[in-house]
């Protein structure tokens, strides 16, 4: 599609827009010219995003998942051994991962909490080993301050909290004090309960409003907007219909003026739609969802399958930006 002369850049990146859809709880959606946006909304939608943990946000970036858990839904136990975890970190980095997301507590539906000491024992040695050999930025996937503290001490660069910094009130102040970027994710309920009949008045606006409140709360605690990533939390307290609705409206989340992360890799709704009950068979569906997110300007893709995602992005880039 040819870019119109009056089009605006989305988040300073590869997408553009000339029309916006206005959503409201008490009125039908309506379209308006992008040039008529209020100044604050215009700035947040168009301004280039600052680098996050040294990652360039003007191009899609791959976050490789490294679960050092015995029970994660897709790859539980595969990288539980530190030697295997380090080998997988090397493999993902060579394949194109721009950041590695290390997690020691499964957040699959129905998962039980992990004790803090156990989570530290799972994550800190792996992060230290990665940092000793690999310069790639590292994210610690945790809800708990002591885990993040130890992870940061041995080399983690970003805190990724699936509870949106609501589980442990000390976690956001720690990130602020140490100038660590954060990813704030929406989830309805905890991993133990989140898939027990999740309900929303309007899933898109409910998730948007909740994330907006969390962004403002983090800013009030001293974390600048430029160090905040937002994640709508696909699969966390959502039905298939909720997930699909959010995926249709991912571009809305650029309205915070923050980079957007999409974590849909191998999720159950992909298996349900593509008739692939085994998580490892959901690579094609995961790639389709990832490219759909990139088409809406998503800056970070959190994935299990780094080589396949890198190849898909390379083909997308070749087709999208081929000389006409």
DRENNU-973597 format. One line per 8 residues: number of its first residue (from 1); their letters; for each residue x negated, y negated, z negated of N, C-alpha, C. Coordinates in steps of 0.1 Angstrom, whole numbers. Layout:
BEGIN
NUM> a> X/Y/Z/X/Y/Z/X/Y/Z ~ ...
***
This chain:
BEGIN
1> xxxxxxxx> -8/12/0/0/0/0/-9/-12/0 ~ -6/-22/9/-14/-34/9/-10/-43/-2 ~ -20/-50/-8/-18/-59/-19/-13/-72/-14 ~ -2/-77/-20/3/-90/-16/-5/-101/-21 ~ -5/-112/-14/-14/-123/-18/-11/-129/-32 ~ 2/-129/-35/6/-134/-48/7/-124/-59 ~ 1/-112/-57/1/-102/-67/-9/-105/-78 ~ -7/-99/-90/-15/-101/-102/-22/-88/-105
9> xxxxxxxx> -34/-89/-110/-41/-77/-115/-36/-72/-128 ~ -34/-59/-129/-29/-53/-141/-41/-50/-150 ~ -42/-57/-162/-53/-54/-171/-67/-56/-165 ~ -68/-65/-155/-81/-67/-149/-86/-55/-142 ~ -78/-45/-139/-83/-33/-133/-79/-31/-119 ~ -76/-18/-115/-75/-14/-101/-60/-15/-96 ~ -51/-17/-106/-37/-19/-102/-32/-33/-101 ~ -22/-36/-94/-17/-49/-92/-1/-49/-93
17> xxxxxxxx> 5/-60/-95/19/-61/-96/24/-75/-92 ~ 36/-76/-86/41/-89/-83/55/-90/-89 ~ 60/-80/-95/74/-80/-101/73/-72/-114 ~ 81/-77/-124/82/-70/-137/96/-66/-140 ~ 98/-55/-147/111/-51/-152/112/-55/-166 ~ 123/-62/-169/125/-67/-183/134/-57/-189 ~ 130/-52/-201/138/-42/-208/143/-48/-221 ~ 155/-45/-225/161/-50/-237/170/-40/-242
25> xxxxxxxx> 172/-40/-255/182/-30/-262/196/-34/-259 ~ 199/-47/-257/213/-52/-256/216/-56/-242 ~ 208/-53/-232/211/-57/-218/206/-47/-208 ~ 211/-46/-196/206/-38/-186/193/-42/-181 ~ 184/-33/-177/171/-37/-171/173/-47/-160 ~ 164/-56/-158/164/-66/-147/150/-68/-142 ~ 149/-72/-130/136/-75/-123/134/-90/-123 ~ 122/-94/-124/118/-109/-123/104/-110/-116
33> xxxxxxxx> 102/-121/-109/88/-123/-103/78/-123/-114 ~ 67/-117/-112/56/-117/-122/51/-131/-125 ~ 51/-139/-115/46/-153/-117/55/-161/-127 ~ 67/-156/-130/76/-163/-139/74/-158/-154 ~ 65/-149/-156/62/-144/-170/58/-156/-179 ~ 62/-155/-192/57/-165/-202/41/-163/-202 ~ 35/-174/-207/20/-174/-206/14/-163/-214 ~ 19/-160/-226/13/-150/-235/14/-136/-228
41> xxxxxxxx> 26/-133/-223/28/-121/-217/20/-119/-204 ~ 19/-130/-196/10/-130/-184/-4/-127/-188 ~ -9/-133/-198/-23/-131/-202/-26/-117/-207 ~ -17/-112/-215/-19/-98/-220/-18/-88/-209 ~ -10/-90/-199/-8/-81/-188/-19/-81/-178 ~ -26/-93/-177/-35/-94/-166/-50/-95/-170 ~ -52/-99/-182/-66/-102/-186/-75/-89/-186 ~ -87/-89/-181/-96/-78/-182/-98/-73/-196
49> xxxxxxxx> -98/-60/-198/-100/-54/-212/-115/-54/-215 ~ -118/-57/-227/-132/-57/-231/-137/-42/-232 ~ -150/-40/-230/-155/-26/-232/-151/-20/-245 ~ -148/-8/-246/-145/0/-258/-156/10/-260 ~ -164/9/-271/-175/18/-274/-184/19/-262 ~ -186/7/-256/-195/6/-244/-189/11/-231 ~ -176/15/-231/-170/21/-219/-164/9/-211 ~ -166/9/-198/-160/-1/-189/-146/2/-187
57> xxxxxxxx> -137/-7/-191/-123/-6/-190/-117/-10/-176 ~ -126/-14/-167/-121/-17/-153/-120/-5/-144 ~ -123/7/-149/-122/19/-142/-117/30/-151 ~ -110/40/-146/-105/51/-155/-117/59/-161 ~ -116/62/-174/-126/69/-181/-121/82/-187 ~ -129/92/-187/-125/105/-192/-130/107/-206 ~ -121/110/-215/-124/114/-229/-123/129/-230 ~ -135/136/-232/-135/150/-233/-131/155/-247
65> xxxxxxxx> -122/164/-248/-117/170/-261/-127/180/-266 ~ -131/179/-279/-140/189/-285/-134/192/-299 ~ -125/202/-299/-119/206/-311/-127/216/-318 ~ -132/213/-330/-140/222/-338/-131/228/-349 ~ -120/234/-344/-110/240/-353/-108/254/-349 ~ -102/262/-358/-99/276/-355/-85/278/-349 ~ -77/267/-349/-63/269/-346/-56/258/-337 ~ -64/250/-329/-58/241/-320/-50/248/-310
73> xxxxxxxx> -40/241/-304/-30/248/-296/-36/254/-283 ~ -46/248/-278/-51/252/-265/-65/259/-266 ~ -74/254/-274/-87/259/-274/-92/262/-288 ~ -83/265/-297/-87/268/-311/-96/279/-312 ~ -107/277/-319/-117/287/-321/-128/288/-311 ~ -126/282/-299/-136/284/-288/-149/276/-291 ~ -148/265/-298/-160/257/-301/-161/255/-316 ~ -156/264/-324/-157/263/-338/-171/264/-343
81> xxxxxxxx> -179/273/-336/-193/274/-340/-201/262/-335 ~ -209/255/-343/-216/243/-340/-225/245/-327 ~ -231/256/-325/-239/258/-313/-230/258/-301 ~ -219/265/-301/-210/265/-290/-204/251/-288 ~ -201/243/-299/-196/230/-297/-206/221/-290 ~ -219/222/-294/-229/213/-288/-231/217/-273 ~ -230/230/-270/-231/234/-256/-220/229/-248 ~ -208/229/-253/-196/224/-246/-197/208/-245
89> xxxxxxxx> -202/202/-255/-204/187/-254/-214/184/-242 ~ -225/191/-241/-234/190/-229/-227/192/-216 ~ -219/203/-216/-212/206/-203/-202/195/-199 ~ -194/190/-209/-185/179/-206/-191/167/-201 ~ -203/163/-208/-210/151/-204/-215/152/-190 ~ -221/164/-187/-226/166/-173/-215/165/-163 ~ -203/170/-167/-192/170/-157/-185/156/-156 ~ -189/147/-164/-183/133/-162/-175/127/-174
97> xxxxxxxx> -176/134/-186/-169/128/-197/-177/115/-202 ~ -170/104/-203/-176/91/-207/-176/90/-222 ~ -168/98/-229/-167/98/-244/-163/111/-248 ~ -167/116/-260/-164/129/-265/-155/127/-278 ~ -144/133/-279/-135/132/-290/-135/144/-299 ~ -142/143/-310/-144/155/-319/-134/155/-330 ~ -127/166/-331/-116/167/-341/-117/180/-349 ~ -115/179/-362/-117/191/-371/-104/195/-378
105> xxxxxxxx> -92/189/-374/-79/192/-379/-69/194/-368 ~ -64/205/-366/-54/207/-356/-42/199/-358 ~ -37/192/-348/-24/185/-349/-14/191/-340 ~ -15/203/-337/-4/210/-329/8/211/-338 ~ 20/212/-331/32/213/-339/32/224/-349 ~ 35/221/-362/35/231/-372/22/233/-379 ~ 12/226/-375/-1/228/-381/-1/223/-396 ~ -8/230/-404/-10/226/-418/-21/216/-420
113> xxxxxxxx> -21/207/-430/-32/198/-432/-45/206/-436 ~ -56/200/-433/-69/205/-436/-75/197/-447 ~ -81/204/-457/-88/197/-468/-99/188/-463 ~ -101/176/-469/-111/167/-465/-125/173/-464 ~ -129/180/-474/-143/186/-474/-144/196/-462 ~ -134/203/-459/-134/213/-448/-135/205/-435 ~ -128/195/-433/-128/187/-421/-142/181/-419 ~ -148/176/-429/-161/170/-428/-171/181/-424
121> xxxxxxxx> -170/192/-430/-180/203/-427/-178/208/-413 ~ -166/206/-407/-164/210/-393/-170/200/-384 ~ -168/187/-387/-171/176/-377/-184/170/-378 ~ -189/167/-390/-201/159/-392/-213/166/-386 ~ -216/179/-389/-228/185/-383/-227/185/-367 ~ -215/187/-362/-214/187/-347/-217/173/-342 ~ -212/163/-348/-214/149/-343/-229/146/-344 ~ -235/150/-355/-250/147/-357/-258/155/-346
129> xxxxxxxx> -254/167/-343/-261/174/-333/-259/168/-319 ~ -247/164/-316/-245/157/-303/-253/144/-302 ~ -252/136/-313/-259/124/-313/-274/125/-311 ~ -280/136/-316/-294/139/-315/-299/142/-301 ~ -289/146/-293/-293/150/-279/-286/143/-268 ~ -274/137/-271/-266/131/-261/-263/116/-264 ~ -264/107/-255/-262/93/-257/-247/89/-255 ~ -239/98/-250/-225/95/-247/-218/91/-260
137> xxxxxxxx> -209/81/-260/-201/77/-272/-193/88/-277 ~ -191/88/-290/-183/99/-297/-172/92/-305 ~ -160/98/-303/-148/95/-311/-146/105/-322 ~ -142/101/-334/-138/110/-344/-123/110/-345 ~ -117/122/-343/-102/123/-343/-99/127/-357 ~ -94/117/-365/-91/120/-379/-81/110/-384 ~ -74/114/-395/-65/105/-402/-71/101/-416 ~ -83/105/-419/-88/104/-432/-101/96/-433
145> xxxxxxxx> -101/87/-443/-113/78/-444/-126/85/-447 ~ -127/94/-456/-139/101/-459/-145/108/-447 ~ -136/114/-439/-141/121/-427/-146/111/-417 ~ -139/99/-415/-144/89/-406/-157/83/-411 ~ -158/81/-424/-171/76/-430/-183/84/-426 ~ -181/97/-429/-192/106/-426/-195/107/-411 ~ -185/107/-403/-187/108/-389/-194/96/-384 ~ -190/84/-389/-197/72/-384/-211/72/-389
153> xxxxxxxx> -214/77/-401/-228/77/-406/-237/85/-397 ~ -231/96/-391/-240/105/-383/-239/102/-368 ~ -231/91/-364/-231/87/-350/-219/85/-343 ~ -207/86/-349/-194/84/-342/-193/69/-339 ~ -186/66/-328/-185/52/-323/-171/46/-324 ~ -161/55/-325/-147/51/-325/-138/60/-334 ~ -128/55/-339/-119/63/-348/-105/64/-340 ~ -101/77/-338/-89/80/-331/-80/86/-341
161> xxxxxxxx> -69/79/-345/-60/84/-356/-46/87/-350 ~ -43/99/-350/-30/103/-345/-18/99/-354 ~ -21/94/-366/-11/89/-375/-10/74/-373 ~ -17/68/-364/-16/53/-362/-20/45/-374 ~ -30/50/-382/-35/43/-393/-24/41/-404 ~ -15/50/-405/-5/50/-416/-7/61/-426 ~ -15/71/-424/-17/82/-433/-26/78/-445 ~ -37/71/-442/-47/68/-452/-48/53/-451
169> xxxxxxxx> -44/45/-461/-44/30/-461/-58/25/-461 ~ -68/33/-464/-82/28/-464/-89/29/-451 ~ -83/36/-441/-90/39/-429/-92/27/-420 ~ -81/19/-418/-82/7/-410/-92/-3/-416 ~ -92/-6/-429/-102/-15/-435/-116/-10/-433 ~ -118/3/-434/-131/8/-431/-136/5/-417 ~ -127/7/-407/-130/4/-393/-133/-10/-391 ~ -125/-19/-398/-127/-33/-397/-141/-37/-403
177> xxxxxxxx> -144/-32/-414/-157/-35/-421/-169/-32/-413 ~ -168/-20/-405/-179/-16/-398/-178/-18/-383 ~ -169/-27/-379/-167/-31/-365/-165/-20/-356 ~ -158/-9/-360/-156/2/-352/-143/1/-344 ~ -143/3/-331/-131/3/-323/-122/14/-328 ~ -109/13/-325/-99/23/-330/-89/26/-319 ~ -84/38/-319/-72/42/-311/-60/45/-320 ~ -49/37/-318/-38/39/-326/-27/46/-318
185> xxxxxxxx> -23/57/-323/-13/66/-316/0/66/-323 ~ 11/67/-315/24/69/-321/27/83/-323 ~ 33/87/-334/38/100/-337/51/98/-346 ~ 61/106/-343/73/106/-352/71/118/-361 ~ 69/116/-374/67/126/-383/53/131/-384 ~ 50/141/-391/37/147/-392/36/160/-384 ~ 24/165/-381/23/177/-373/31/188/-378 ~ 33/189/-392/41/200/-397/56/199/-393
193> xxxxxxxx> 61/186/-391/75/184/-389/79/178/-376 ~ 69/173/-368/72/163/-357/81/169/-346 ~ 81/182/-344/90/187/-333/103/193/-338 ~ 107/190/-350/120/194/-355/130/183/-352 ~ 136/185/-340/147/176/-335/143/161/-335 ~ 133/157/-328/129/143/-328/140/135/-320 ~ 143/123/-326/154/114/-320/149/100/-319 ~ 154/93/-309/151/79/-308/164/72/-303
201> xxxxxxxx> 165/59/-306/176/51/-299/172/48/-285 ~ 160/44/-282/155/42/-269/140/46/-270 ~ 135/57/-265/122/62/-268/111/52/-263 ~ 113/46/-252/103/36/-247/102/24/-256 ~ 113/18/-259/113/6/-267/109/9/-282 ~ 114/21/-287/111/24/-300/96/26/-302 ~ 89/33/-293/75/36/-293/67/23/-291 ~ 72/15/-282/66/2/-279/66/-7/-292
209> xxxxxxxx> 78/-8/-298/79/-17/-310/70/-12/-321 ~ 70/1/-323/62/7/-334/47/4/-332 ~ 42/6/-319/28/4/-316/25/-11/-318 ~ 35/-20/-314/33/-34/-315/31/-38/-330 ~ 39/-32/-338/37/-35/-353/24/-30/-358 ~ 19/-19/-353/6/-13/-358/-5/-22/-352 ~ -4/-26/-340/-15/-35/-335/-16/-48/-343 ~ -5/-54/-346/-5/-66/-354/-10/-64/-368
217> xxxxxxxx> -7/-52/-374/-12/-49/-387/-27/-47/-387 ~ -32/-40/-376/-47/-39/-375/-54/-52/-373 ~ -48/-61/-365/-54/-74/-363/-54/-81/-376 ~ -44/-80/-384/-43/-87/-397/-54/-82/-407 ~ -58/-70/-405/-68/-64/-413/-83/-66/-408 ~ -83/-74/-397/-97/-78/-392/-102/-71/-380 ~ -94/-62/-374/-98/-55/-362/-92/-63/-350 ~ -101/-69/-342/-96/-77/-331/-89/-69/-320
225> xxxxxxxx> -80/-76/-313/-73/-69/-303/-82/-62/-293 ~ -94/-68/-290/-103/-63/-281/-110/-50/-285 ~ -108/-45/-298/-113/-33/-302/-102/-22/-305 ~ -90/-25/-300/-79/-16/-302/-74/-9/-289 ~ -73/4/-290/-67/12/-279/-53/17/-283 ~ -44/17/-275/-30/22/-278/-27/35/-271 ~ -20/44/-277/-17/57/-272/-2/60/-275 ~ 7/61/-265/21/64/-268/24/77/-275
233> xxxxxxxx> 14/86/-276/15/99/-283/24/109/-276 ~ 21/112/-264/29/122/-256/28/135/-264 ~ 40/141/-267/41/154/-273/41/154/-288 ~ 39/142/-294/39/140/-309/53/135/-313 ~ 62/145/-317/75/141/-321/83/136/-309 ~ 82/143/-298/90/140/-286/95/152/-279 ~ 107/152/-273/112/162/-265/106/161/-251 ~ 109/170/-242/105/169/-228/110/156/-222
241> xxxxxxxx> 123/153/-225/129/141/-219/122/129/-224 ~ 119/128/-237/111/117/-243/98/115/-236 ~ 91/126/-234/77/126/-228/78/120/-214 ~ 88/125/-206/89/121/-192/93/106/-191 ~ 102/102/-200/105/88/-200/93/79/-203 ~ 85/83/-213/73/75/-216/64/75/-204 ~ 62/86/-198/53/87/-187/58/78/-175 ~ 71/77/-173/76/68/-163/73/53/-166
249> xxxxxxxx> 71/50/-179/70/36/-183/56/33/-190 ~ 46/40/-186/33/38/-192/28/24/-190 ~ 31/18/-178/26/4/-176/31/-6/-186 ~ 42/-3/-192/47/-12/-202/37/-15/-214 ~ 29/-4/-217/21/-5/-229/8/-14/-226 ~ 6/-19/-214/-4/-29/-211/0/-42/-217 ~ 13/-44/-221/18/-56/-227/11/-60/-240 ~ 4/-51/-246/-3/-54/-259/-16/-61/-256
257> xxxxxxxx> -21/-61/-244/-34/-67/-241/-45/-57/-246 ~ -42/-44/-247/-52/-34/-252/-53/-24/-241 ~ -65/-17/-240/-65/-5/-232/-55/6/-236 ~ -51/14/-227/-41/24/-229/-48/38/-227 ~ -45/47/-237/-50/61/-236/-39/70/-234 ~ -41/80/-225/-30/90/-222/-36/103/-226 ~ -29/110/-235/-34/123/-240/-22/133/-237 ~ -21/138/-225/-11/148/-222/-16/162/-218
265> xxxxxxxx> -29/163/-218/-36/175/-213/-30/188/-219 ~ -26/197/-210/-21/210/-214/-9/211/-224 ~ -2/200/-225/9/199/-235/20/208/-230 ~ 28/212/-240/39/222/-238/48/218/-227 ~ 52/205/-226/62/201/-216/56/204/-202 ~ 43/203/-200/37/206/-187/40/221/-184 ~ 38/229/-195/40/244/-193/54/247/-190 ~ 64/240/-197/78/242/-195/82/239/-181
273> xxxxxxxx> 77/228/-176/81/223/-162/74/232/-151 ~ 62/235/-154/54/243/-143/54/258/-145 ~ 62/262/-155/63/277/-158/50/283/-161 ~ 42/277/-169/29/282/-173/28/283/-188 ~ 33/294/-194/33/295/-209/19/294/-215 ~ 9/299/-208/-5/298/-213/-11/285/-211 ~ -16/279/-222/-21/265/-221/-32/264/-211 ~ -41/274/-210/-52/274/-201/-48/274/-186
281> xxxxxxxx> -35/277/-183/-30/277/-169/-24/264/-165 ~ -25/254/-174/-17/241/-171/-26/230/-165 ~ -38/234/-160/-47/224/-154/-40/217/-142 ~ -34/223/-133/-27/215/-122/-17/205/-127 ~ -9/210/-136/1/200/-142/-5/189/-149 ~ -16/192/-157/-23/182/-164/-29/171/-155 ~ -35/176/-144/-41/167/-134/-30/158/-128 ~ -18/164/-125/-8/156/-119/-3/144/-129
289> xxxxxxxx> -2/148/-141/2/138/-151/-9/127/-153 ~ -22/132/-153/-33/122/-155/-33/112/-143 ~ -32/117/-131/-32/108/-119/-20/99/-119 ~ -9/104/-124/3/95/-126/0/84/-135 ~ -7/87/-146/-11/76/-156/-21/66/-150 ~ -31/71/-142/-40/62/-136/-33/53/-126 ~ -23/58/-119/-15/50/-110/-8/38/-117 ~ -6/40/-130/0/29/-138/-11/22/-147
297> xxxxxxxx> -24/23/-143/-34/15/-149/-40/21/-162 ~ -37/33/-166/-42/39/-178/-57/39/-177 ~ -64/34/-188/-78/33/-187/-86/46/-193 ~ -80/53/-202/-87/65/-208/-78/77/-207 ~ -83/88/-202/-76/100/-201/-83/110/-210 ~ -75/115/-220/-80/124/-230/-77/138/-225 ~ -87/146/-221/-84/159/-214/-93/170/-220 ~ -88/182/-217/-96/194/-220/-105/198/-208
305> xxxxxxxx> -100/195/-196/-106/200/-184/-114/189/-177 ~ -126/186/-181/-133/174/-176/-137/176/-161 ~ -143/187/-157/-147/188/-143/-136/186/-133 ~ -125/193/-136/-113/192/-128/-107/177/-127 ~ -107/171/-139/-102/157/-139/-111/148/-132 ~ -124/150/-133/-134/141/-126/-132/143/-111 ~ -131/155/-107/-128/158/-92/-116/151/-87 ~ -105/152/-95/-92/146/-91/-94/131/-90
313> xxxxxxxx> -101/125/-100/-103/110/-99/-112/106/-88 ~ -122/114/-84/-130/111/-73/-122/111/-60 ~ -113/121/-59/-104/121/-47/-95/110/-47 ~ -89/107/-58/-80/96/-59/-87/83/-55 ~ -99/81/-60/-106/68/-57/-109/68/-42 ~ -113/79/-36/-117/79/-22/-105/75/-13 ~ -93/81/-17/-81/78/-9/-76/64/-12 ~ -76/60/-24/-70/47/-28/-78/35/-22
321> xxxx> -91/37/-23/-100/25/-19/-107/28/-6 ~ -102/37/3/-108/39/16/-106/27/24 ~ -116/24/33/-115/13/42/-104/14/51 ~ -96/4/53/-84/4/62/-89/0/76
***
